[in-house]
Amino acid sequence: MRGADVVVLAGDADLTEIARSAPAAAVLVAGDALEDRCKEASDRLLFPRARVIGIAEPADVGAAVESIVFERDEPHDVIAMKHGRFGPCAARLGRGGIREIL
């Protein structure tokens, strides 16, 4: 995980270790209760809001990782911080996480 560009949280994880080992990573949160888990990750990691992203469908995680790592700037359905809270929206992903909320 050290120096990772993207970290996928599919279950419980040591968020302190992520913040210390991969401070520039985009964090993709997958699984259930995404809004709550994204808020918890955001509050504990203290990363910019563009770098904490919820992905509802497991099949979409790989495509989201590729968009970020390979700078594809492609749109995805995500859970993101918008208007002060996490909720569903479409967003373009690239290096560093969310490039634009659509």
Backbone torsions as a table, in degrees:
resi	resn	phi	psi	omega
1	MET	NA	-25.4	-176.3
2	ARG	-55.3	123.1	177.1
3	GLY	76.3	12.4	-176.9
4	ALA	-64.3	146.8	173.3
5	ASP	-81.6	-30.7	-178.9
6	VAL	-137.9	136.9	173.8
7	VAL	-123.4	128.8	178.4
8	VAL	-101.8	122.9	176.2
9	LEU	-101.3	102.5	-179.5
10	ALA	-98.5	-12.6	179.8
11	GLY	-153.7	-152.1	176.3
12	ASP	-70.9	141.9	-179.6
13	ALA	-145.3	159.9	176.3
14	ASP	-83.0	94.1	-176.6
15	LEU	-65.3	-29.4	176.8
16	THR	-63.4	-41.7	178.5
17	GLU	-65.5	-39.5	177.7
18	ILE	-62.8	-46.3	-179.7
19	ALA	-61.5	-37.4	-178.5
20	ARG	-78.1	-41.2	-173.1
21	SER	-88.4	-27.8	-176.4
22	ALA	-136.6	62.0	-173.6
23	PRO	-67.5	-15.1	179.4
24	ALA	-105.6	7.6	-175.0
25	ALA	-76.9	151.1	164.5
26	ALA	-85.2	135.6	-177.5
27	VAL	-108.8	117.5	177.1
28	LEU	-99.8	117.9	-179.8
29	VAL	-97.7	123.7	-179.4
30	ALA	-122.2	156.1	177.1
31	GLY	117.3	-149.3	-176.4
32	ASP	-96.2	164.5	176.9
33	ALA	50.7	49.8	-172.0
34	LEU	-62.6	-41.5	-179.3
35	GLU	-58.4	-46.7	-179.6
36	ASP	-66.5	-42.3	-179.0
37	ARG	-68.5	-37.1	176.5
38	CYS	-64.7	-41.9	179.0
39	LYS	-62.8	-44.4	178.6
40	GLU	-61.3	-45.9	179.1
41	ALA	-61.6	-43.8	-180.0
42	SER	-63.0	-45.2	-179.7
43	ASP	-64.2	-39.3	-176.2
44	ARG	-83.8	-34.1	-179.1
45	LEU	-80.4	-32.3	-175.0
46	LEU	61.6	31.0	175.5
47	PHE	-81.3	157.4	173.1
48	PRO	-56.8	147.3	-174.7
49	ARG	-60.3	-25.8	179.3
50	ALA	-70.6	-13.6	-176.5
51	ARG	-103.8	5.4	173.8
52	VAL	-117.3	113.1	-169.0
53	ILE	-133.4	128.9	175.3
54	GLY	-93.9	138.5	178.1
55	ILE	-123.8	115.5	-173.1
56	ALA	-74.6	-38.6	-174.9
57	GLU	-101.0	124.8	179.0
58	PRO	-53.9	-34.0	-179.7
59	ALA	-67.7	-23.0	-178.4
60	ASP	-83.2	-13.9	-177.6
61	VAL	-61.6	-46.9	-179.6
62	GLY	-60.5	-42.6	178.6
63	ALA	-65.1	-38.1	178.4
64	ALA	-66.8	-42.4	177.6
65	VAL	-59.9	-45.8	179.6
66	GLU	-62.7	-39.3	178.3
67	SER	-60.8	-39.7	-178.7
68	ILE	-74.1	-51.3	-174.4
69	VAL	-66.5	-41.3	-175.2
70	PHE	-98.3	12.9	175.8
71	GLU	54.6	44.8	-176.4
72	ARG	-80.2	-20.1	176.8
73	ASP	55.4	37.6	-177.5
74	GLU	-91.9	151.3	176.9
75	PRO	-78.9	144.6	178.3
76	HIS	-143.0	152.0	170.7
77	ASP	-83.6	120.6	-173.6
78	VAL	-136.9	172.6	167.4
79	ILE	-107.4	120.8	-175.4
80	ALA	-141.7	162.5	176.1
81	MET	-73.5	120.0	179.3
82	LYS	-146.7	127.8	-178.4
83	HIS	57.7	38.1	174.0
84	GLY	83.8	2.6	177.7
85	ARG	-148.2	160.1	178.5
86	PHE	-82.3	134.9	178.0
87	GLY	-163.1	172.0	-178.1
88	PRO	-72.5	142.6	176.1
89	CYS	-166.7	172.5	172.4
90	ALA	-100.6	141.9	-178.7
91	ALA	-149.1	149.5	172.5
92	ARG	-88.7	132.2	-178.8
93	LEU	-111.4	142.4	175.9
94	GLY	-157.7	-166.3	-179.6
95	ARG	-52.1	128.7	178.8
96	GLY	89.8	-0.6	176.0
97	GLY	110.2	-129.4	-176.0
98	ILE	-77.7	124.3	176.3
99	ARG	-89.8	-39.7	-175.4
100	GLU	-157.2	134.5	170.4
101	ILE	-90.3	128.2	-175.1
102	LEU	-94.0	NA	NA
